[in-house]
Amino acid sequence: MIKDNDMTDKIQMKKETGLVHIYTGDGKGKTTAAAGLALRAAGCGLKVIFAQFMKGRASGEVDAFAQVPDVMVLRASKDYGFYSRMSESDRNMQKKEHDSILDTIFEHVYKKHDVSVVVLDELASAYEYNQVDRAKTGYLLENHEGVEIVITGRNPDESLIRHADYITEMKKIKHPFDLGISAREGIEY
């Protein structure tokens, strides 16, 4: 017979081997925080997948990760721009690429078992706009024992939130964008 304490210990042990983080909010720093965690993990010898959704333009973190052997970067083949300005054809192509990224993650998590951390940068937006397979996303969040999952993006869906063990909100107090200053290379991207 299993005592309540034994069950709690087993649940605790299982959760400690792969937790879910969400970095959200209207403030700067969601991707930066996820990139920092990925870099820390790689520095400790863990294998990392840094997957970007809804992004495609050049960025400093992607260039830096190219020099880190234990980080694999997955992203779309091109920058499709803002979702609200995309054509239906571009939306379909972007979703196809996002689903392919998710397939690659599945291969490493479930077949090769060679990854310890998976960052899903801007997954919250991709999920909101139905630009990624929601069923596969749900499966990953429910079945990732031993793999740490990090999700970034504004307004994460309740179905993402319910899987989270950490939720950190970046809140904008003041931002240069409010004064018309565009995103700057090396600082915002």
N, CA, C and O of each residue as an XYZ file, in Angstrom:
756
protein
N       0.840     -1.187      0.000
C       0.000      0.000      0.000
C       0.885      1.251      0.000
O       1.843      1.335      0.769
N       0.565      2.218     -0.860
C       1.340      3.457     -0.965
C       0.746      4.489     -0.022
O      -0.452      4.772     -0.062
N       1.599      5.048      0.827
C       1.169      6.102      1.750
C       1.171      7.419      1.003
O       1.847      7.572     -0.015
N       0.399      8.381      1.524
C       0.331      9.699      0.895
C       1.712     10.316      0.732
O       2.002     10.921     -0.301
N       2.572     10.170      1.748
C       3.920     10.741      1.663
C       4.725     10.097      0.548
O       5.483     10.775     -0.145
N       4.564      8.773      0.369
C       5.274      8.075     -0.704
C       4.833      8.601     -2.061
O       5.664      8.843     -2.936
N       3.529      8.777     -2.238
C       2.992      9.284     -3.501
C       3.494     10.709     -3.746
O       3.887     11.052     -4.861
N       3.478     11.528     -2.703
C       3.970     12.899     -2.838
C       5.433     12.900     -3.242
O       5.837     13.677     -4.108
N       6.245     12.026     -2.615
C       7.658     11.932     -2.963
C       7.847     11.517     -4.412
O       8.705     12.069     -5.102
N       7.058     10.549     -4.891
C       7.174     10.099     -6.284
C       6.780     11.204     -7.249
O       7.442     11.411     -8.266
N       5.709     11.910     -6.935
C       5.279     13.017     -7.802
C       6.349     14.095     -7.798
O       6.704     14.626     -8.851
N       6.871     14.425     -6.605
C       7.916     15.449     -6.494
C       9.155     15.054     -7.296
O       9.713     15.880     -8.017
N       9.588     13.796     -7.176
C      10.769     13.335     -7.892
C      10.550     13.436     -9.405
O      11.443     13.868    -10.133
N       9.373     13.042     -9.873
C       9.085     13.104    -11.301
C       9.113     14.564    -11.776
O       9.692     14.861    -12.821
N       8.500     15.464    -11.024
C       8.435     16.863    -11.428
C       9.817     17.513    -11.438
O      10.080     18.389    -12.262
N      10.700     17.095    -10.537
C      12.018     17.696    -10.476
C      12.875     17.341    -11.685
O      13.916     17.962    -11.900
N      12.466     16.367    -12.470
C      13.273     15.960    -13.608
C      12.844     16.622    -14.905
O      13.363     16.272    -15.964
N      11.946     17.536    -14.860
C      11.540     18.251    -16.067
C      10.364     19.155    -15.777
O       9.219     18.704    -15.772
N      10.630     20.421    -15.536
C       9.580     21.374    -15.202
C       9.275     22.265    -16.402
O      10.029     22.304    -17.374
N       8.152     22.979    -16.314
C       7.709     23.874    -17.390
C       7.778     25.314    -16.887
O       7.234     25.651    -15.836
N       8.458     26.151    -17.664
C       8.593     27.579    -17.365
C       7.792     28.352    -18.416
O       7.742     27.960    -19.582
N       7.173     29.444    -17.995
C       6.578     30.396    -18.937
C       7.104     31.778    -18.586
O       6.995     32.233    -17.447
N       7.682     32.444    -19.599
C       8.095     33.836    -19.476
C       7.126     34.642    -20.332
O       7.076     34.474    -21.550
N       6.356     35.520    -19.688
C       5.294     36.230    -20.382
C       5.286     37.705    -19.975
O       6.141     38.151    -19.210
N       4.331     38.439    -20.486
C       4.145     39.838    -20.135
C       4.426     40.774    -21.289
O       4.872     40.353    -22.356
N       4.159     42.058    -21.062
C       4.342     43.064    -22.113
C       5.714     43.714    -22.053
O       6.012     44.618    -22.833
N       6.546     43.258    -21.132
C       7.871     43.843    -20.975
C       8.942     43.133    -21.780
O       8.740     42.025    -22.276
N      10.084     43.792    -21.901
C      11.251     43.262    -22.591
C      11.894     42.171    -21.745
O      11.895     42.255    -20.517
N      12.441     41.148    -22.397
C      13.246     40.192    -21.665
C      12.795     38.750    -21.676
O      13.458     37.899    -21.081
N      11.692     38.447    -22.330
C      11.199     37.058    -22.344
C      12.167     36.137    -23.081
O      12.587     35.113    -22.542
N      12.513     36.497    -24.292
C      13.455     35.688    -25.068
C      14.837     35.729    -24.428
O      15.538     34.718    -24.407
N      15.232     36.874    -23.912
C      16.530     37.003    -23.271
C      16.640     36.075    -22.065
O      17.675     35.439    -21.866
N      15.584     35.994    -21.262
C      15.586     35.090    -20.106
C      15.686     33.637    -20.556
O      16.425     32.849    -19.967
N      14.941     33.285    -21.601
C      14.988     31.907    -22.118
C      16.367     31.599    -22.693
O      16.891     30.502    -22.499
N      16.955     32.563    -23.398
C      18.297     32.362    -23.954
C      19.318     32.211    -22.836
O      20.244     31.408    -22.946
N      19.159     32.970    -21.773
C      20.064     32.853    -20.634
C      19.978     31.484    -19.982
O      21.002     30.903    -19.621
N      18.763     30.961    -19.826
C      18.598     29.629    -19.262
C      19.229     28.590    -20.187
O      19.891     27.662    -19.720
N      19.026     28.742    -21.493
C      19.609     27.805    -22.463
C      21.125     27.827    -22.392
O      21.765     26.776    -22.418
N      21.705     29.017    -22.304
C      23.154     29.148    -22.208
C      23.682     28.521    -20.919
O      24.698     27.827    -20.930
N      22.984     28.769    -19.807
C      23.381     28.166    -18.533
C      23.343     26.645    -18.629
O      24.275     25.971    -18.193
N      22.266     26.104    -19.201
C      22.133     24.647    -19.333
C      23.268     24.076    -20.185
O      23.882     23.075    -19.817
N      23.542     24.716    -21.323
C      24.628     24.244    -22.195
C      25.965     24.330    -21.480
O      26.812     23.450    -21.635
N      26.158     25.374    -20.704
C      27.394     25.525    -19.945
C      27.585     24.441    -18.895
O      28.708     24.158    -18.479
N      26.485     23.839    -18.471
C      26.530     22.730    -17.504
C      26.515     21.376    -18.197
O      26.362     20.342    -17.547
N      26.676     21.382    -19.526
C      26.773     20.123    -20.261
C      25.454     19.521    -20.701
O      25.426     18.378    -21.157
N      24.349     20.269    -20.577
C      23.054     19.762    -21.017
C      22.834     20.086    -22.496
O      23.268     21.133    -22.977
N      22.174     19.207    -23.199
C      21.820     19.429    -24.602
C      20.541     20.245    -24.653
O      19.589     19.962    -23.927
N      20.518     21.260    -25.513
C      19.425     22.217    -25.569
C      18.912     22.360    -26.999
O      19.691     22.391    -27.952
N      17.591     22.447    -27.132
C      16.978     22.892    -28.381
C      16.378     24.264    -28.108
O      15.583     24.430    -27.183
N      16.760     25.240    -28.913
C      16.211     26.591    -28.834
C      15.372     26.795    -30.096
O      15.902     27.117    -31.159
N      14.059     26.606    -29.965
C      13.150     26.680    -31.117
C      12.425     28.019    -31.102
O      11.842     28.414    -30.093
N      12.472     28.711    -32.236
C      11.791     29.998    -32.342
C      10.588     29.874    -33.263
O      10.681     29.364    -34.379
N       9.455     30.355    -32.761
C       8.211     30.422    -33.515
C       7.889     31.894    -33.749
O       8.219     32.748    -32.926
N       7.249     32.180    -34.864
C       6.811     33.537    -35.192
C       7.976     34.510    -35.393
O       7.769     35.723    -35.422
N       9.185     33.992    -35.529
C      10.367     34.832    -35.734
C      11.176     34.249    -36.873
O      11.176     33.038    -37.092
N      11.868     35.119    -37.599
C      12.687     34.630    -38.683
C      13.826     35.554    -39.052
O      14.744     35.160    -39.772
N      13.772     36.784    -38.563
C      14.856     37.702    -38.926
C      16.099     37.409    -38.107
O      16.035     36.726    -37.085
N      17.219     37.924    -38.557
C      18.497     37.716    -37.868
C      18.400     38.240    -36.436
O      17.736     39.241    -36.166
N      19.074     37.545    -35.532
C      19.074     37.993    -34.139
C      20.374     37.572    -33.472
O      20.983     36.569    -33.846
N      20.789     38.348    -32.485
C      22.044     38.102    -31.800
C      22.088     36.770    -31.077
O      23.122     36.101    -31.075
N      20.966     36.370    -30.456
C      21.001     35.106    -29.717
C      21.190     33.918    -30.652
O      21.876     32.959    -30.297
N      20.597     33.964    -31.832
C      20.759     32.869    -32.791
C      22.209     32.798    -33.264
O      22.778     31.711    -33.359
N      22.808     33.952    -33.561
C      24.217     33.981    -33.976
C      25.136     33.485    -32.857
O      26.097     32.761    -33.116
N      24.844     33.869    -31.627
C      25.665     33.427    -30.497
C      25.537     31.923    -30.283
O      26.531     31.245    -30.023
N      24.319     31.400    -30.393
C      24.117     29.961    -30.190
C      24.828     29.122    -31.253
O      25.143     27.957    -31.013
N      25.079     29.702    -32.411
C      25.814     28.977    -33.461
C      27.221     28.608    -32.988
O      27.845     27.701    -33.539
N      27.716     29.308    -31.971
C      29.054     29.047    -31.436
C      29.039     28.134    -30.203
O      30.089     27.830    -29.636
N      27.841     27.700    -29.794
C      27.708     26.851    -28.599
C      27.342     25.440    -29.063
O      26.244     25.223    -29.575
N      28.245     24.491    -28.889
C      28.039     23.148    -29.441
C      26.808     22.404    -28.932
O      26.244     21.595    -29.669
N      26.374     22.647    -27.702
C      25.269     21.877    -27.147
C      23.901     22.521    -27.344
O      22.926     22.089    -26.728
N      23.811     23.550    -28.194
C      22.531     24.206    -28.463
C      22.192     24.052    -29.946
O      22.957     24.460    -30.819
N      21.038     23.458    -30.207
C      20.510     23.344    -31.573
C      19.413     24.390    -31.739
O      18.469     24.429    -30.950
N      19.530     25.233    -32.752
C      18.532     26.260    -33.023
C      17.623     25.778    -34.150
O      18.087     25.333    -35.201
N      16.327     25.877    -33.906
C      15.319     25.544    -34.914
C      14.451     26.772    -35.116
O      13.966     27.367    -34.154
N      14.258     27.149    -36.378
C      13.396     28.305    -36.686
C      12.956     28.245    -38.134
O      13.453     27.431    -38.912
N      12.031     29.100    -38.490
C      11.527     29.151    -39.859
C      12.637     29.555    -40.819
O      13.618     30.188    -40.430
N      12.461     29.181    -42.067
C      13.468     29.461    -43.087
C      13.512     30.927    -43.499
O      14.475     31.374    -44.124
N      12.471     31.672    -43.149
C      12.444     33.096    -43.502
C      11.595     33.850    -42.483
O      10.890     33.253    -41.668
N      11.681     35.158    -42.550
C      10.881     36.019    -41.686
C       9.563     36.305    -42.396
O       9.539     36.928    -43.457
N       8.476     35.846    -41.800
C       7.154     36.058    -42.400
C       6.530     37.376    -41.971
O       5.479     37.753    -42.489
N       7.145     38.075    -41.048
C       6.617     39.352    -40.580
C       5.543     39.163    -39.525
O       5.344     38.067    -39.000
N       4.856     40.255    -39.228
C       3.802     40.214    -38.212
C       2.608     39.427    -38.729
O       2.224     39.547    -39.892
N       2.035     38.629    -37.858
C       0.904     37.770    -38.222
C      -0.230     38.582    -38.852
O      -0.821     38.154    -39.843
N      -0.532     39.740    -38.288
C      -1.652     40.559    -38.771
C      -1.443     41.051    -40.201
O      -2.407     41.425    -40.869
N      -0.201     41.055    -40.677
C       0.095     41.554    -42.024
C       0.382     40.428    -43.026
O       0.647     40.684    -44.200
N       0.326     39.183    -42.548
C       0.662     38.046    -43.412
C      -0.507     37.670    -44.321
O      -1.673     37.795    -43.946
N      -0.168     37.209    -45.515
C      -1.188     36.664    -46.418
C      -1.591     35.273    -45.910
O      -0.888     34.681    -45.091
N      -2.700     34.767    -46.389
C      -3.138     33.423    -46.005
C      -2.109     32.383    -46.435
O      -1.878     31.406    -45.724
N      -1.498     32.587    -47.581
C      -0.465     31.681    -48.065
C       0.748     31.661    -47.126
O       1.272     30.595    -46.804
N       1.186     32.849    -46.691
C       2.304     32.928    -45.751
C       1.941     32.290    -44.412
O       2.773     31.621    -43.800
N       0.724     32.491    -43.960
C       0.285     31.864    -42.699
C       0.345     30.342    -42.810
O       0.791     29.660    -41.887
N      -0.103     29.828    -43.933
C      -0.068     28.373    -44.138
C       1.367     27.853    -44.188
O       1.672     26.807    -43.616
N       2.240     28.580    -44.869
C       3.651     28.166    -44.951
C       4.320     28.237    -43.581
O       5.071     27.340    -43.198
N       4.043     29.303    -42.854
C       4.636     29.438    -41.534
C       4.171     28.303    -40.612
O       4.982     27.724    -39.889
N       2.888     27.985    -40.633
C       2.379     26.892    -39.798
C       3.045     25.570    -40.177
O       3.385     24.766    -39.309
N       3.225     25.357    -41.462
C       3.889     24.133    -41.917
C       5.318     24.065    -41.364
O       5.759     23.012    -40.904
N       6.030     25.183    -41.410
C       7.391     25.209    -40.868
C       7.390     25.016    -39.351
O       8.238     24.301    -38.817
N       6.453     25.642    -38.664
C       6.359     25.477    -37.215
C       6.071     24.021    -36.843
O       6.656     23.490    -35.899
N       5.179     23.389    -37.580
C       4.871     21.982    -37.305
C       6.084     21.093    -37.572
O       6.284     20.090    -36.887
N       6.882     21.457    -38.554
C       8.111     20.727    -38.838
C       9.110     20.891    -37.683
O       9.795     19.938    -37.311
N       9.187     22.078    -37.130
C      10.040     22.323    -35.964
C       9.586     21.429    -34.813
O      10.405     20.801    -34.142
N       8.279     21.379    -34.592
C       7.747     20.530    -33.523
C       8.053     19.060    -33.778
O       8.346     18.316    -32.842
N       7.986     18.636    -35.035
C       8.342     17.248    -35.379
C       9.808     16.953    -35.020
O      10.119     15.879    -34.506
N      10.692     17.899    -35.291
C      12.106     17.718    -34.953
C      12.291     17.627    -33.442
O      13.077     16.816    -32.953
N      11.566     18.460    -32.711
C      11.628     18.398    -31.245
C      11.164     17.025    -30.762
O      11.796     16.429    -29.890
N      10.072     16.525    -31.319
C       9.553     15.201    -30.948
C      10.599     14.122    -31.204
O      10.777     13.216    -30.390
N      11.285     14.222    -32.330
C      12.316     13.238    -32.657
C      13.392     13.197    -31.571
O      13.824     12.122    -31.154
N      13.818     14.376    -31.120
C      14.886     14.429    -30.121
C      14.400     14.070    -28.714
O      15.134     13.451    -27.944
N      13.177     14.453    -28.382
C      12.647     14.173    -27.040
C      12.227     12.712    -26.901
O      12.524     12.079    -25.887
N      11.534     12.166    -27.917
C      10.907     10.852    -27.770
C      11.627      9.696    -28.464
O      11.469      8.543    -28.063
N      12.409      9.989    -29.490
C      13.110      8.906    -30.195
C      14.586      8.840    -29.829
O      15.096      7.783    -29.459
N      15.258      9.962    -29.932
C      16.697      9.988    -29.656
C      16.998     10.159    -28.162
O      18.055      9.740    -27.690
N      16.088     10.762    -27.432
C      16.273     11.019    -25.993
C      17.616     11.706    -25.730
O      18.341     11.342    -24.804
N      17.936     12.704    -26.557
C      19.247     13.343    -26.458
C      19.182     14.834    -26.131
O      20.105     15.585    -26.449
N      18.106     15.251    -25.506
C      17.957     16.665    -25.171
C      17.440     16.779    -23.728
O      16.629     15.971    -23.276
N      17.934     17.804    -23.021
C      17.535     18.030    -21.627
C      16.672     19.265    -21.449
O      15.880     19.345    -20.510
N      16.825     20.242    -22.360
C      16.086     21.501    -22.267
C      15.544     21.838    -23.652
O      16.266     21.772    -24.647
N      14.260     22.202    -23.704
C      13.647     22.654    -24.948
C      13.031     24.024    -24.700
O      12.113     24.167    -23.892
N      13.545     25.031    -25.404
C      12.988     26.376    -25.348
C      12.050     26.528    -26.535
O      12.422     26.255    -27.676
N      10.832     26.967    -26.253
C       9.808     27.200    -27.276
C       9.529     28.706    -27.298
O       8.529     29.176    -26.756
N      10.430     29.442    -27.932
C      10.362     30.900    -27.954
C       9.187     31.364    -28.810
O       9.052     30.954    -29.964
N       8.351     32.207    -28.249
C       7.135     32.743    -28.879
C       6.088     31.669    -29.184
O       5.239     31.846    -30.057
N       6.160     30.561    -28.458
C       5.128     29.538    -28.633
C       3.753     30.081    -28.244
O       2.753     29.724    -28.866
N       3.690     30.932    -27.233
C       2.389     31.461    -26.804
C       1.668     32.137    -27.972
O       0.462     31.951    -28.137
N       2.376     32.908    -28.772
C       1.768     33.568    -29.933
C       1.423     32.564    -31.023
O       0.339     32.625    -31.603
N       2.329     31.651    -31.303
C       2.068     30.636    -32.326
C       0.833     29.814    -31.949
O       0.021     29.474    -32.809
N       0.700     29.503    -30.677
C      -0.452     28.736    -30.184
C      -1.725     29.575    -30.320
O      -2.751     29.083    -30.792
N      -1.655     30.831    -29.909
C      -2.820     31.727    -29.974
C      -3.349     31.851    -31.402
O      -4.560     31.822    -31.618
N      -2.455     31.987    -32.368
C      -2.852     32.183    -33.765
C      -3.000     30.863    -34.521
O      -3.166     30.860    -35.741
N      -2.942     29.756    -33.807
C      -3.067     28.428    -34.417
C      -2.000     28.207    -35.490
O      -2.273     27.637    -36.547
N      -0.800     28.662    -35.204
C       0.326     28.535    -36.127
C       1.248     27.382    -35.747
O       2.372     27.284    -36.241
N       0.761     26.508    -34.862
C       1.498     25.316    -34.464
C       0.452     24.269    -34.066
O      -0.630     24.607    -33.585
N       0.788     23.015    -34.272
C      -0.128     21.918    -33.940
C      -0.403     21.916    -32.437
O       0.481     21.609    -31.637
N      -1.627     22.259    -32.065
C      -1.982     22.368    -30.643
C      -2.013     21.011    -29.957
O      -1.645     20.907    -28.787
N      -2.442     19.979    -30.654
C      -2.485     18.641    -30.046
C      -1.071     18.154    -29.722
O      -0.834     17.614    -28.641
N      -0.142     18.341    -30.645
C       1.246     17.938    -30.386
C       1.866     18.778    -29.280
O       2.632     18.267    -28.462
N       1.543     20.046    -29.253
C       2.042     20.919    -28.196
C       1.549     20.419    -26.839
O       2.323     20.326    -25.886
N       0.266     20.100    -26.757
C      -0.301     19.572    -25.523
C       0.355     18.271    -25.106
O       0.625     18.054    -23.925
N       0.611     17.409    -26.072
C       1.268     16.131    -25.772
C       2.657     16.371    -25.179
O       3.035     15.742    -24.190
N       3.410     17.281    -25.787
C       4.752     17.592    -25.289
C       4.693     18.103    -23.855
O       5.509     17.710    -23.021
N       3.737     18.972    -23.567
C       3.642     19.556    -22.230
C       3.181     18.540    -21.186
O       3.460     18.695    -19.997
N       2.488     17.521    -21.624
C       2.029     16.483    -20.694
C       3.012     15.324    -20.568
O       2.942     14.567    -19.600
N       3.919     15.171    -21.517
C       4.805     14.004    -21.575
C       6.238     14.418    -21.872
O       6.737     14.194    -22.975
N       6.888     15.010    -20.910
C       8.256     15.505    -21.131
C       9.168     15.124    -19.971
O      10.118     15.848    -19.673
N       8.900     14.022    -19.327
C       9.679     13.633    -18.154
C      11.173     13.669    -18.461
O      11.643     13.067    -19.426
N      11.893     14.376    -17.631
C      13.336     14.490    -17.806
C      13.755     15.639    -18.704
O      14.950     15.903    -18.837
N      12.812     16.326    -19.322
C      13.131     17.436    -20.228
C      12.493     18.708    -19.683
O      11.283     18.769    -19.465
N      13.326     19.721    -19.467
C      12.853     21.022    -19.023
C      12.274     21.747    -20.233
O      12.888     21.753    -21.300
N      11.097     22.359    -20.082
C      10.423     23.062    -21.177
C      10.300     24.533    -20.798
O       9.883     24.861    -19.688
N      10.667     25.421    -21.727
C      10.567     26.863    -21.512
C       9.731     27.453    -22.645
O      10.041     27.264    -23.821
N       8.673     28.166    -22.280
C       7.769     28.806    -23.245
C       7.855     30.313    -23.044
O       7.859     30.795    -21.911
N       7.925     31.056    -24.152
C       7.869     32.513    -24.047
C       6.701     33.032    -24.870
O       6.170     32.339    -25.738
N       6.315     34.264    -24.576
C       5.300     34.949    -25.367
C       4.241     35.604    -24.503
O       4.025     35.234    -23.349
N       3.598     36.577    -25.092
C       2.529     37.302    -24.400
C       1.250     36.471    -24.349
O       0.990     35.641    -25.220
N       0.479     36.711    -23.327
C      -0.870     36.144    -23.180
C      -0.954     34.648    -23.445
O      -1.699     34.226    -24.329
N      -0.220     33.845    -22.711
C      -0.300     32.395    -22.953
C      -1.705     31.862    -22.668
O      -2.370     32.287    -21.723
N      -2.128     30.941    -23.492
C      -3.427     30.306    -23.351
C      -3.496     29.557    -22.017
O      -2.481     29.077    -21.511
N      -4.687     29.466    -21.466
C      -4.890     28.753    -20.199
C      -4.392     27.315    -20.288
O      -3.901     26.772    -19.298
N      -4.512     26.692    -21.455
C      -4.039     25.311    -21.598
C      -2.518     25.219    -21.476
O      -1.999     24.167    -21.103
N      -1.797     26.291    -21.780
C      -0.346     26.328    -21.566
C      -0.051     26.616    -20.091
O       0.824     25.993    -19.490
N      -0.783     27.555    -19.525
C      -0.571     27.959    -18.136
C      -0.769     26.792    -17.179
O      -0.021     26.652    -16.210
N      -1.753     25.966    -17.435
C      -2.048     24.884    -16.483
C      -0.893     23.879    -16.376
O      -0.811     23.146    -15.390
N      -0.012     23.832    -17.362
C       1.140     22.921    -17.318
C       2.361     23.541    -16.644
O       3.332     22.841    -16.358
N       2.320     24.854    -16.386
C       3.503     25.570    -15.905
C       3.806     25.285    -14.446
O       2.909     25.184    -13.609
N       5.096     25.159    -14.165
C       5.590     25.090    -12.801
C       6.155     26.446    -12.380
O       6.134     26.792    -11.199
N       6.657     27.207    -13.346
C       7.141     28.567    -13.133
C       6.370     29.461    -14.106
O       6.182     29.102    -15.268
N       5.931     30.609    -13.635
C       5.432     31.646    -14.539
C       6.054     32.955    -14.081
O       5.875     33.380    -12.940
N       6.785     33.585    -14.987
C       7.408     34.866    -14.699
C       6.844     35.881    -15.672
O       6.841     35.669    -16.884
N       6.363     36.994    -15.119
C       5.799     38.043    -15.958
C       6.763     39.218    -16.032
O       7.154     39.783    -15.011
N       7.142     39.578    -17.264
C       7.948     40.760    -17.492
C       6.968     41.915    -17.731
O       6.199     41.898    -18.692
N       7.003     42.898    -16.861
C       6.047     43.999    -16.955
C       6.747     45.257    -17.450
O       7.772     45.672    -16.909
N       6.177     45.850    -18.479
C       6.731     47.096    -19.015
C       6.328     48.247    -18.100
O       5.146     48.471    -17.842
N       7.312     48.956    -17.626
C       7.076     50.188    -16.867
C       7.335     51.378    -17.796
O       6.580     52.350    -17.823
N       8.429     51.266    -18.557
C       8.828     52.314    -19.487
C       9.623     51.629    -20.593
O      10.401     50.715    -20.318
N       9.440     52.052    -21.826
C      10.153     51.422    -22.944
C      10.391     52.464    -24.030
O       9.502     53.268    -24.312
N      11.579     52.468    -24.650
C      11.889     53.439    -25.707
C      10.931     53.372    -26.902
O      10.769     54.362    -27.615
N      10.299     52.227    -27.127
C       9.340     52.091    -28.230
C       8.223     53.125    -28.089
O       7.706     53.624    -29.088
N       7.852     53.445    -26.849
C       6.796     54.435    -26.602
C       7.186     55.818    -27.111
O       6.325     56.671    -27.330
N       8.487     56.035    -27.298
C       8.985     57.315    -27.811
C       9.313     57.240    -29.302
O       9.861     58.180    -29.877
N       8.965     56.100    -29.922
C       9.213     55.940    -31.345
C      10.572     55.353    -31.679
O      10.964     55.334    -32.845
N      11.293     54.877    -30.685
C      12.611     54.281    -30.932
C      12.407     52.800    -31.284
O      11.865     52.031    -30.490
N      12.843     52.423    -32.470
C      12.673     51.052    -32.948
C      13.601     50.091    -32.214
O      14.554     50.497    -31.550
N      13.291     48.806    -32.356
C      14.129     47.756    -31.775
C      15.561     47.897    -32.311
O      15.771     48.146    -33.498
N      16.533     47.733    -31.420
C      17.934     47.934    -31.770
C      18.666     46.613    -31.783
O      18.501     45.795    -30.878
N      19.481     46.399    -32.815
C      20.272     45.176    -32.941
C      21.225     45.044    -31.763
O      21.895     46.000    -31.372
N      21.271     43.839    -31.209
C      22.159     43.575    -30.087
C      21.536     43.908    -28.736
O      22.048     43.490    -27.697
N      20.454     44.645    -28.742
C      19.774     45.014    -27.497
C      18.389     44.356    -27.443
O      18.089     43.640    -26.488
N      17.557     44.585    -28.437
C      16.235     43.950    -28.481
C      16.192     42.698    -29.358
O      15.280     41.883    -29.219
N      17.141     42.536    -30.237
C      17.171     41.330    -31.072
C      18.599     40.997    -31.452
O      18.838     40.014    -32.154
